[in-house]
Amino acid sequence: MMLYQRCPDGTWETARTLPQPRLRQGVISYRGLRLELGRPRRRLEAPIGAVALWLGFGRRVRVTRSAGPSAWFDCCLAGLQTRASLGEHDGRLEGVEVMLAPWAAFALFGIPMHELSERAVDPHEVMGRRIDALVDALATAAGWATRFALLDAALERWTAEGPVVSAPVVRAWSKLARTGGALPIARLAADVGWGERQLENRFRDQIGLRPKAAARVVRLQRAMKLLDAGRPPAQVAGVCGFYDQAHFSGEFKAMTGRTPSEFTSERNGMDSMKAGRPMVDRLSGAVTSVLLSEAPGARIHECGFMSADSSKTGALLS
């Protein structure tokens, strides 16, 4: 699916598709994006159950994690995270984003996934010159369909060259996702024929987070989707298996920096939800992001990134 529109802020173009059938078990989606907006964009990125690979064509983005300094990227690889991050750019952006099941990222990149958890890195650190060749080919390709075909070929080749993923890990991750993070870890381990310690070690290696932390992320995603659909927080807390609404609110704020009500209010007020503006969510059918208004004192630096006063940025992520 491709969308192209003009909006009050400029022009935008998005293209979304699935990978070729042989890749679909682990490669979730491709998203092409071109923005020519008249103002900077700042987004709160919630934890999601996917590893994200952004391949940019000449425009840079700044990523601020909940801990550590900000970093600027032409291309970016982000592992699973349990706390929200902040993504910023000057309103001009072009590239493609690949969303991967964590175990598929392990097969592609060939490194222990805990080395990427709670981090965003330059994919050159992991893939070396292979990423340069792919980005050059994508940037010069004629249209999104050709770009997506190039991604299919590269990812299939890299997966064939990478390490073998443990089948019980794939089954365990799938069960966790299907149950919305509600399946007890002891039951999850027993269902795949492992002890809890073995499951924990394999998850850390091939998923990036331990099972309990991964379950928190999956449960948060389910809760965010229900909130966004208009379900009240008390009902969401019960459906998603939290002890009570206070437990839900505390967990939600620890992972996103917002209470459920604050999150709902911000989502309802997003310009991107209005007709004629690009949508903010990075995964179809999921709730991944909140578009933020420009903070007081924000400015554009020479390098082309949105920068806000550090105390205000910290408040967004605390």
Helices and strands as residue ranges (DSSP letters): E 2-7, E 10-17, G 21-23, E 27-37, E 41-45, E 51-56, E 61-64, E 71-73, E 75-78, E 85-89, E 92-100, H 102-109, G 113-115, E 120-121, H 124-127, H 129-140, H 144-161, H 167-178, H 185-191, H 196-206, H 211-228, H 233-239, H 245-256, H 260-268, G 271-273, E 289-292, E 299-300, E 306-307, H 310-317
